[in-house]
């Protein structure tokens, strides 16, 4: 990364002067993949599937955001209205329509292929996130190629693939994995245009492909999460303009034609939603959602500056263990065009996210590819710090899988009174590979250590997502309640719930599910047959009083003990059925 004799400048895009030592096992796989782009892409797709599929199909709907997104999409499919966005009768204008369309396409495709009960299968709603996560891994590889060698680009992509935060988002039916795909595509295209200008390249007929990718990604980001992508790209551009005191490279983006193309892609839906809702969409998405997060915490997610820095060491694990060792070399290379661009991608937006009052871990995910490429750029040139106190931090490769595995297994013991022995070999493998990564590290073998850390991350994913979380049935009351309703004798049962109002219940039990208070549940139960009241134990006394007042006779169908993690408390649910009125 430094401009030293015999070393390339960061961003030159050539193969490293000194290739990594040949080895066996994981290094052999990397050697094979680095021989061509096709092999590299094939490896990243396979590895992405291996990392993201454990738990993808059998983790129930997660409250609250995932269940809200999935239910809003489900209502689109049920109603055939693909413009308006609603959760039951409540408008849901916090985000644009992009992710709902993608989820609806997955569900409709599965239905037409004959998959039974497709609308109730949460994994179908997660398919866009899976595609977005694997696509973001591939685009990280593409984004890294102007800065590091092909081998280094594979490592940067694997660093993203193995990160805990992307592993979470790949399994959730939300916007963030697809947003990462669009932002990475936009930044990768922007990097190529900027570095081409820095090198003084001035082709007679500049290609349209790179600007087309940039503006298409901008349009996709706007349809997924509104103006956030404009902030990320705009802050990067502003930082580069300030540092270079020149903006001649901006014209290579074809801004006039590009902006027109982006508008062609996004305007039809925005016009349709304005005609449907007036100014309600912009008031909700910009005023109530975006701008209010800056000044005040939303949904109890407020936190002081510095939270993302603290969370980074876990959410970007295992790559985060090398971040501290790479930081001094990145600082020394900050004036080089490649490092300058990556820091412009990273630093301004990170500062903004730290200053915004409302904080959620996934907000900084679009910045992680820049960090991965910076770390790999330092690793390739063997410029990682040699300070002993910083090297001790690599013990995080070992301690993180120990902590995560112990917490997962302890959770199964506490919640379901089972040891889940099937998960133990995978947890042990995660710990062993983490120990190998830490134990064998030295400057010349940093790559091999990193590959072992990736393996440790894979076994953590299998342990936590594939085995432990699906087994924790008390954490998912909505699944058990919906199953009990499906097992009743009458057709199309209707339910009202008091004391448990999680969106996953509406998704699992049906759009017509009524979220009410205990008195409302009793009134609902008295209105006809094939109706059921789901009453949390704390609400049963009020329910019984109202039932007595209106002369309602009822019987218990089922009882369920669980844990509402959204509220952080245990719950006991009873399902009541009417036996008529006196």
PATIDO-556049 format. One line per field, with one value per residue (C-alpha): residue number from 1; chain; x, y, z. Coordinates in pm, whole numbers, plus 50000, padded with zeros to 5 digits. Example, Ala and Ser with C-alpha at 12.3 -4.5 7.8 and 13.67 -1.06 7.14 Angstrom:
<gutors>
pado	1, 2;
nupa	A, A;
u	51230, 51367;
v	49550, 49894;
w	50780, 50714;
</gutors>
This chain:
<gutors>
pado	1, 2, 3, 4, 5, 6, 7, 8, 9, 10, 11, 12, 13, 14, 15, 16, 17, 18, 19, 20, 21, 22, 23, 24, 25, 26, 27, 28, 29, 30, 31, 32, 33, 34, 35, 36, 37, 38, 39, 40, 41, 42, 43, 44, 45, 46, 47, 48, 49, 50, 51, 52, 53, 54, 55, 56, 57, 58, 59, 60, 61, 62, 63, 64, 65, 66, 67, 68, 69, 70, 71, 72, 73, 74, 75, 76, 77, 78, 79, 80, 81, 82, 83, 84, 85, 86, 87, 88, 89, 90, 91, 92, 93, 94, 95, 96, 97, 98, 99, 100, 101, 102, 103, 104, 105, 106, 107, 108, 109, 110, 111, 112, 113, 114, 115, 116, 117, 118, 119, 120, 121, 122, 123, 124, 125, 126, 127, 128, 129, 130, 131, 132, 133, 134, 135, 136, 137, 138, 139, 140, 141, 142, 143, 144, 145, 146, 147, 148, 149, 150, 151, 152, 153, 154, 155, 156, 157, 158, 159, 160, 161, 162, 163, 164, 165, 166, 167, 168, 169, 170, 171, 172, 173, 174, 175, 176, 177, 178, 179, 180, 181, 182, 183, 184, 185, 186, 187, 188, 189, 190, 191, 192, 193, 194, 195, 196, 197, 198, 199, 200, 201, 202, 203, 204, 205, 206, 207, 208, 209, 210, 211, 212, 213, 214, 215, 216, 217, 218, 219, 220, 221, 222, 223, 224, 225, 226, 227, 228, 229, 230, 231, 232, 233, 234, 235, 236, 237, 238, 239, 240, 241, 242, 243, 244, 245, 246, 247, 248, 249, 250, 251, 252, 253, 254, 255, 256, 257, 258, 259, 260, 261, 262, 263, 264, 265, 266, 267, 268, 269, 270, 271, 272, 273, 274, 275, 276, 277, 278, 279, 280, 281, 282, 283, 284, 285, 286, 287, 288, 289, 290, 291, 292, 293, 294, 295, 296, 297, 298, 299, 300, 301, 302, 303, 304, 305, 306, 307, 308, 309, 310, 311, 312, 313, 314, 315, 316, 317, 318, 319, 320, 321, 322, 323, 324, 325, 326, 327, 328, 329, 330, 331, 332, 333, 334, 335, 336, 337, 338, 339, 340, 341, 342, 343, 344, 345, 346, 347, 348, 349, 350, 351, 352, 353, 354, 355, 356, 357, 358, 359, 360, 361, 362, 363, 364, 365, 366, 367, 368, 369, 370, 371, 372, 373, 374, 375, 376, 377, 378, 379, 380, 381, 382, 383, 384, 385, 386, 387, 388, 389, 390, 391, 392, 393, 394, 395, 396, 397, 398, 399, 400, 401, 402, 403, 404, 405, 406, 407, 408, 409, 410, 411, 412, 413, 414, 415, 416, 417, 418, 419, 420, 421, 422, 423, 424, 425, 426, 427, 428, 429, 430, 431, 432, 433, 434, 435, 436, 437, 438, 439, 440, 441, 442, 443, 444, 445, 446, 447, 448, 449, 450, 451, 452, 453, 454, 455, 456, 457, 458, 459, 460, 461, 462, 463, 464, 465, 466, 467, 468, 469, 470, 471, 472, 473, 474, 475, 476, 477, 478, 479, 480, 481, 482, 483, 484, 485, 486, 487, 488, 489, 490, 491, 492, 493, 494, 495, 496, 497, 498, 499, 500, 501, 502, 503, 504, 505, 506, 507, 508, 509, 510, 511, 512, 513, 514, 515, 516, 517, 518, 519, 520, 521, 522, 523, 524, 525, 526, 527, 528, 529, 530, 531, 532, 533, 534, 535, 536, 537, 538, 539, 540, 541, 542, 543, 544, 545, 546, 547, 548, 549, 550, 551, 552, 553, 554, 555, 556, 557, 558, 559, 560, 561, 562, 563, 564, 565, 566, 567, 568, 569, 570, 571, 572, 573, 574, 575, 576, 577, 578, 579, 580, 581, 582;
nupa	A, A, A, A, A, A, A, A, A, A, A, A, A, A, A, A, A, A, A, A, A, A, A, A, A, A, A, A, A, A, A, A, A, A, A, A, A, A, A, A, A, A, A, A, A, A, A, A, A, A, A, A, A, A, A, A, A, A, A, A, A, A, A, A, A, A, A, A, A, A, A, A, A, A, A, A, A, A, A, A, A, A, A, A, A, A, A, A, A, A, A, A, A, A, A, A, A, A, A, A, A, A, A, A, A, A, A, A, A, A, A, A, A, A, A, A, A, A, A, A, A, A, A, A, A, A, A, A, A, A, A, A, A, A, A, A, A, A, A, A, A, A, A, A, A, A, A, A, A, A, A, A, A, A, A, A, A, A, A, A, A, A, A, A, A, A, A, A, A, A, A, A, A, A, A, A, A, A, A, A, A, A, A, A, A, A, A, A, A, A, A, A, A, A, A, A, A, A, A, A, A, A, A, A, A, A, A, A, A, A, A, A, A, A, A, A, A, A, A, A, A, A, A, A, A, A, A, A, A, A, A, A, A, A, A, A, A, A, A, A, A, A, A, A, A, A, A, A, A, A, A, A, A, A, A, A, A, A, A, A, A, A, A, A, A, A, A, A, A, A, A, A, A, A, A, A, A, A, A, A, A, A, A, A, A, A, A, A, A, A, A, A, A, A, A, A, A, A, A, A, A, A, A, A, A, A, A, A, A, A, A, A, A, A, A, A, A, A, A, A, A, A, A, A, A, A, A, A, A, A, A, A, A, A, A, A, A, A, A, A, A, A, A, A, A, A, A, A, A, A, A, A, A, A, A, A, A, A, A, A, A, A, A, A, A, A, A, A, A, A, A, A, A, A, A, A, A, A, A, A, A, A, A, A, A, A, A, A, A, A, A, A, A, A, A, A, A, A, A, A, A, A, A, A, A, A, A, A, A, A, A, A, A, A, A, A, A, A, A, A, A, A, A, A, A, A, A, A, A, A, A, A, A, A, A, A, A, A, A, A, A, A, A, A, A, A, A, A, A, A, A, A, A, A, A, A, A, A, A, A, A, A, A, A, A, A, A, A, A, A, A, A, A, A, A, A, A, A, A, A, A, A, A, A, A, A, A, A, A, A, A, A, A, A, A, A, A, A, A, A, A, A, A, A, A, A, A, A, A, A, A, A, A, A, A, A, A, A, A, A, A, A, A, A, A, A, A, A, A, A, A, A, A, A, A, A, A, A, A, A, A, A, A, A, A, A, A, A, A, A, A, A, A, A, A, A, A, A, A, A, A, A, A, A, A, A, A, A, A, A, A, A, A, A, A, A, A, A, A, A, A, A;
u	50000, 50291, 50490, 50811, 51071, 50953, 50596, 50297, 50079, 49743, 49503, 49743, 49547, 49843, 49927, 50133, 50508, 50541, 50271, 50150, 50335, 50175, 50003, 49749, 49381, 49214, 49513, 49496, 49131, 49223, 49507, 49268, 49004, 49255, 49356, 49060, 48761, 48522, 48670, 48665, 48298, 48205, 48388, 48220, 47873, 47931, 48081, 47801, 47543, 47732, 47747, 47394, 47176, 47208, 46885, 46754, 46458, 46374, 46418, 46060, 45958, 46158, 45981, 45941, 46083, 46104, 45748, 45620, 45792, 45671, 45312, 45298, 45419, 45171, 44888, 45010, 44988, 44649, 44496, 44674, 44758, 45132, 45140, 45006, 45199, 45000, 45024, 44661, 44475, 44779, 44973, 45341, 45518, 45850, 46028, 45967, 45827, 46140, 46182, 45810, 45813, 46111, 45953, 45620, 45795, 45952, 45620, 45422, 45683, 45675, 45294, 45284, 45538, 45293, 45454, 45171, 45099, 45369, 45237, 45305, 45663, 45885, 46192, 46039, 46028, 46396, 46502, 46574, 46795, 46984, 47033, 47132, 47388, 47553, 47536, 47701, 47981, 48037, 48025, 48277, 48507, 48442, 48485, 48818, 48979, 49097, 49269, 49417, 49505, 49246, 49356, 49313, 48971, 48860, 48980, 48792, 48474, 48518, 48567, 48226, 48072, 48192, 48098, 47837, 47627, 47586, 47508, 47221, 47085, 47101, 46848, 46601, 46327, 46428, 46587, 46944, 47109, 46967, 47064, 47420, 47414, 47311, 47551, 47845, 47764, 47744, 48071, 48252, 48150, 48241, 48583, 48662, 48571, 48764, 49080, 49073, 49073, 49352, 49567, 49514, 49327, 49119, 48970, 48817, 48494, 48445, 48233, 47873, 47875, 48025, 47800, 47502, 47583, 47624, 47292, 47099, 47233, 47127, 46775, 46765, 46880, 46613, 46341, 46472, 46542, 46485, 46759, 47005, 47210, 47233, 47379, 47641, 47747, 47720, 47940, 48204, 48200, 48214, 48516, 48700, 48617, 48753, 49072, 49143, 49003, 48881, 48567, 48656, 48599, 48232, 48151, 48263, 47953, 47738, 47530, 47260, 47178, 47240, 47004, 46738, 46778, 46747, 46432, 46280, 46328, 46199, 45938, 45654, 45604, 45659, 45395, 45159, 45198, 45151, 44829, 44720, 44828, 44890, 45179, 45134, 45416, 45678, 45556, 45593, 45914, 46110, 45954, 45849, 46116, 46433, 46465, 46318, 46589, 46850, 46711, 46549, 46565, 46298, 46156, 46402, 46703, 46883, 47252, 47551, 47828, 48081, 47832, 47911, 48283, 48219, 47982, 48217, 48449, 48165, 47954, 48252, 48414, 48632, 48769, 48758, 49045, 49282, 49139, 49356, 49671, 49588, 49498, 49854, 49937, 49603, 49681, 50023, 49864, 49579, 49706, 49727, 49434, 49313, 49318, 49185, 48876, 48812, 48846, 48608, 48363, 48406, 48484, 48227, 47928, 48056, 48079, 47723, 47591, 47768, 47613, 47258, 47065, 46878, 47121, 47075, 47371, 47286, 47301, 47678, 47669, 47715, 48053, 48196, 48320, 48552, 48695, 48746, 48934, 49153, 49247, 49331, 49536, 49755, 49770, 49886, 50178, 50266, 50235, 50025, 50140, 50402, 50324, 50285, 49991, 49797, 49882, 49737, 49402, 49397, 49290, 48944, 48953, 48943, 48741, 48451, 48348, 48392, 48159, 47902, 47895, 47862, 47583, 47394, 47417, 47337, 47030, 46905, 46953, 46765, 46478, 46411, 46599, 46800, 47174, 47137, 47430, 47400, 47537, 47840, 48068, 48010, 48072, 48392, 48502, 48443, 48658, 48934, 48956, 48953, 49237, 49434, 49383, 49522, 49794, 49955, 49951, 50264, 50322, 50410, 50112, 49841, 49648, 49636, 49523, 49247, 49125, 49102, 48906, 48663, 48618, 48552, 48282, 48117, 48091, 47955, 47683, 47592, 47585, 47382, 47157, 47131, 47089, 47033, 46790, 46542, 46533, 46434, 46060, 45956, 46110, 45851, 45502, 45338, 45434, 45275, 44963, 44912, 44965, 44700, 44455, 44522, 44444, 44090, 43796, 43627, 43730, 43902, 43927, 43947, 44148, 44179, 44482, 44514, 44847, 45050, 45056, 45365, 45356, 45463, 45125, 44943, 45174, 45130, 44763, 44624, 44576, 44231, 44382, 44261, 44510, 44298, 44253, 44095, 43747, 43770, 43874, 43567, 43339, 43509, 43453, 43083, 43025, 43012, 43143, 43494, 43642, 43921, 44063, 44437, 44475, 44800, 44776, 44809, 44499, 44278, 44103, 43981, 43879, 43678, 43506, 43399, 43283, 43068, 42921, 42810, 42707, 42978, 43050, 43394, 43633, 44009, 44138, 44509, 44774, 45127, 45427, 45684, 45906, 45844, 46197, 46069, 45948, 46202, 45957, 45804, 45443, 45169, 44901, 44558, 44341, 43969, 43673, 43316, 43048, 42770, 42604, 42364;
v	50000, 50237, 50386, 50197, 50041, 49712, 49764, 49880, 50171, 50079, 50079, 49976, 49654, 49427, 49090, 49114, 49105, 48823, 48558, 48382, 48065, 47757, 47533, 47261, 47252, 47591, 47758, 47507, 47596, 47965, 47897, 47713, 47989, 48269, 48123, 48283, 48507, 48222, 48001, 48287, 48359, 47991, 47959, 48268, 48149, 47806, 47951, 48207, 47931, 47730, 48029, 48162, 47852, 47701, 47801, 47983, 47748, 47651, 47965, 48093, 48454, 48699, 48985, 49258, 49399, 49077, 48977, 49323, 49317, 48965, 49038, 49355, 49152, 48876, 49130, 49254, 48899, 48839, 49166, 49195, 49558, 49600, 49977, 50038, 49902, 49800, 49595, 49493, 49828, 50037, 50205, 50116, 50399, 50395, 50229, 50228, 49930, 49759, 49482, 49405, 49353, 49121, 48918, 48905, 48779, 48496, 48396, 48419, 48215, 47943, 47936, 47897, 47615, 47432, 47479, 47435, 47715, 47931, 48249, 48107, 47995, 48265, 48139, 48245, 48604, 48569, 48469, 48831, 48875, 48556, 48673, 49017, 48877, 48647, 48925, 49165, 48913, 48889, 49267, 49305, 49088, 49312, 49627, 49503, 49423, 49781, 49792, 49449, 49132, 48872, 48662, 48959, 49036, 48680, 48728, 49057, 48891, 48598, 48847, 48994, 48649, 48531, 48848, 48797, 49098, 48990, 48637, 48776, 48997, 48716, 48525, 48811, 48920, 49286, 49550, 49554, 49269, 49397, 49753, 49630, 49484, 49817, 50032, 49801, 49803, 50184, 50224, 49969, 50153, 50487, 50353, 50245, 50585, 50774, 50562, 50581, 50960, 50951, 50745, 51002, 50765, 50956, 50714, 50861, 50667, 50608, 50296, 50331, 50011, 50148, 50458, 50235, 50008, 50311, 50475, 50146, 50073, 50421, 50356, 50019, 50172, 50444, 50184, 49980, 50239, 50585, 50849, 50659, 50546, 50909, 51002, 50725, 50804, 51180, 51188, 50979, 51216, 51523, 51386, 51315, 51659, 51825, 51620, 51654, 52006, 51888, 51726, 51659, 51288, 51341, 51396, 51041, 50927, 51065, 51250, 51389, 51064, 50862, 51068, 51043, 50664, 50643, 50855, 50630, 50337, 50495, 50752, 50517, 50378, 50713, 50869, 50578, 50601, 50979, 50935, 50674, 50842, 51210, 51338, 51069, 50852, 51127, 51251, 50901, 50791, 51116, 51302, 51031, 50773, 50923, 51273, 51189, 50924, 51197, 51405, 51147, 50771, 50558, 50242, 50261, 50232, 50546, 50525, 50761, 50804, 50522, 50235, 50122, 50118, 49892, 49663, 49644, 49397, 49147, 49227, 49217, 48915, 48737, 49012, 49264, 49087, 49216, 49568, 49701, 49551, 49710, 50057, 50203, 50109, 50246, 50574, 50592, 50524, 50770, 51000, 50725, 50728, 50378, 50422, 50774, 50646, 50366, 50604, 50847, 50557, 50468, 50762, 51039, 50804, 50627, 50963, 51049, 50715, 50761, 51108, 51001, 50934, 50622, 50333, 49979, 49746, 49702, 50074, 50060, 49738, 49924, 50047, 49704, 49623, 49924, 49796, 49447, 49583, 49808, 49516, 49290, 49564, 49581, 49203, 49157, 49390, 49228, 49561, 49445, 49592, 49394, 49549, 49274, 49431, 49454, 49099, 48977, 49102, 48813, 48596, 48726, 48464, 48204, 48372, 48483, 48127, 48014, 48285, 48243, 47864, 47870, 48128, 47929, 47600, 47767, 47923, 47581, 47450, 47742, 47760, 47400, 47204, 47018, 47000, 46985, 46747, 46755, 47111, 47033, 46891, 47199, 47430, 47239, 47273, 47649, 47676, 47456, 47652, 47977, 47843, 47742, 48089, 48254, 47999, 47985, 48361, 48538, 48806, 48556, 48330, 48588, 48466, 48109, 48227, 48431, 48130, 47927, 48213, 48195, 47823, 47903, 48149, 47885, 47639, 47915, 47974, 47604, 47586, 47900, 47940, 47585, 47394, 47599, 47876, 47646, 47423, 47710, 47673, 47875, 48180, 48159, 48158, 48262, 47932, 47723, 47941, 47927, 47551, 47511, 47716, 47507, 47189, 47291, 47120, 47421, 47586, 47925, 47997, 48362, 48475, 48775, 48818, 49013, 49065, 48928, 49160, 49052, 49088, 48726, 48618, 48808, 48652, 48298, 48306, 48517, 48878, 48890, 48825, 49095, 49251, 49387, 49412, 49144, 49298, 49325, 48960, 48856, 49062, 48912, 48560, 48624, 48732, 48388, 48036, 47927, 48215, 48190, 48424, 48409, 48552, 48613, 48502, 48858, 48953, 48654, 48816, 49112, 48874, 48662, 48966, 49088, 48739, 48720, 49062, 48969, 48616, 48443, 48077, 47957, 47665, 47624, 47472, 47479, 47643, 47744, 47864, 48073, 48377, 48708, 48824, 49152, 49251, 49047, 48849, 48504, 48463, 48208, 48196, 48031, 47966, 47997, 47898, 48015, 47774, 48023, 48288, 48259;
w	50000, 50053, 49770, 49837, 49613, 49472, 49591, 49396, 49489, 49636, 49343, 49069, 49023, 48943, 49087, 49406, 49366, 49617, 49592, 49902, 49992, 49837, 50086, 50135, 50219, 50215, 50050, 49765, 49707, 49701, 49457, 49226, 49239, 49180, 48843, 48660, 48712, 48631, 48901, 49148, 49081, 49106, 49439, 49584, 49482, 49638, 49955, 49979, 49965, 50228, 50463, 50418, 50379, 50731, 50903, 50597, 50550, 50908, 51120, 51179, 51105, 51314, 51489, 51426, 51103, 50903, 50988, 50896, 50557, 50485, 50590, 50378, 50079, 50158, 50149, 49810, 49677, 49837, 49713, 49378, 49464, 49404, 49450, 49801, 50100, 50407, 50724, 50775, 50750, 50847, 50566, 50565, 50387, 50573, 50280, 49902, 49719, 49584, 49840, 49841, 49464, 49487, 49766, 49585, 49272, 49472, 49630, 49306, 49119, 49383, 49376, 48999, 49025, 49249, 49592, 49845, 50095, 49939, 50101, 50449, 50383, 50527, 50341, 50011, 50135, 50227, 49875, 49766, 50074, 49990, 49632, 49757, 50001, 49745, 49486, 49730, 49787, 49410, 49375, 49656, 49446, 49145, 49354, 49489, 49152, 49077, 49417, 49480, 49293, 49193, 49488, 49718, 49570, 49654, 50012, 50041, 49913, 50152, 50435, 50355, 50311, 50652, 50843, 51111, 51010, 50647, 50766, 50971, 50693, 50436, 50649, 50704, 50465, 50479, 50258, 50382, 50190, 49862, 49955, 50010, 49659, 49503, 49705, 49635, 49263, 49261, 49453, 49239, 48923, 49079, 49178, 48822, 48683, 48952, 48928, 48549, 48578, 48837, 48600, 48325, 48096, 47841, 47587, 47275, 47331, 47703, 47760, 47867, 48071, 48391, 48411, 48327, 48621, 48847, 48761, 48757, 49105, 49218, 49090, 49264, 49591, 49566, 49518, 49810, 50078, 49939, 49944, 50165, 49866, 49751, 50089, 50076, 49719, 49765, 50075, 49896, 49597, 49820, 50009, 49683, 49544, 49857, 49855, 49481, 49438, 49101, 48974, 48613, 48659, 48740, 48373, 48301, 48490, 48206, 48469, 48237, 48057, 48371, 48585, 48315, 48307, 48686, 48676, 48411, 48648, 48968, 48866, 48760, 49109, 49283, 49059, 49126, 49503, 49497, 49301, 49557, 49880, 49801, 50010, 50278, 50142, 50152, 50489, 50633, 50459, 50477, 50767, 51010, 50924, 50779, 50924, 51264, 51313, 51295, 51580, 51809, 51874, 51711, 51868, 52160, 51928, 52039, 52130, 52172, 51911, 51909, 51919, 51563, 51641, 51939, 51748, 51450, 51624, 51647, 51339, 51102, 51267, 51161, 50936, 51219, 51397, 51127, 51113, 51393, 51239, 50904, 51034, 51057, 50696, 50575, 50745, 50578, 50238, 50280, 50001, 49741, 49498, 49588, 49963, 49920, 49741, 49990, 50284, 50112, 50081, 50447, 50673, 50597, 50603, 50916, 51094, 50991, 51114, 51447, 51488, 51399, 51720, 51601, 51562, 51437, 51362, 50993, 50908, 50847, 50641, 50305, 50434, 50514, 50159, 50176, 50504, 50360, 50059, 50276, 50502, 50209, 50043, 50352, 50388, 50028, 50077, 50413, 50588, 50885, 51214, 51407, 51745, 52001, 52183, 51858, 51755, 52086, 51959, 51712, 52003, 51902, 51626, 51904, 52178, 51953, 51850, 52210, 52337, 52060, 52089, 52467, 52453, 52188, 52375, 52707, 52546, 52441, 52795, 52952, 52703, 52606, 52875, 52613, 52548, 52166, 52132, 51752, 51758, 51972, 51697, 51483, 51777, 51853, 51490, 51506, 51818, 51670, 51345, 51543, 51757, 51445, 51296, 51609, 51683, 51337, 51271, 51169, 50907, 50636, 50709, 50769, 50467, 50593, 50935, 50775, 50577, 50898, 51056, 50763, 50834, 51200, 51093, 50876, 51164, 51390, 51128, 51119, 51498, 51566, 51261, 51137, 51462, 51777, 51675, 51491, 51800, 52033, 51976, 52285, 52115, 51838, 51995, 51668, 51504, 51777, 51796, 51419, 51419, 51687, 51480, 51169, 51364, 51462, 51295, 51137, 50811, 50789, 51162, 51265, 51566, 51795, 52017, 52342, 52515, 52224, 51922, 51731, 51349, 51306, 51445, 51169, 50909, 51041, 51150, 50868, 50761, 50925, 51270, 51510, 51750, 52033, 52409, 52634, 52617, 52238, 52220, 52419, 52194, 51887, 52021, 52071, 51710, 51550, 51519, 51415, 51611, 51864, 52128, 52201, 52550, 52736, 53099, 53234, 53037, 53126, 53424, 53217, 52937, 53184, 53331, 52988, 52887, 53199, 53128, 52775, 52874, 52669, 52738, 52626, 52659, 52645, 52321, 52397, 52611, 52520, 52721, 52539, 52540, 52367, 52283, 52137, 52483, 52678, 52891, 52924, 52814, 52868, 52598, 52614, 52309, 52382, 52167, 52206, 52324, 52262, 52475, 52763;
</gutors>
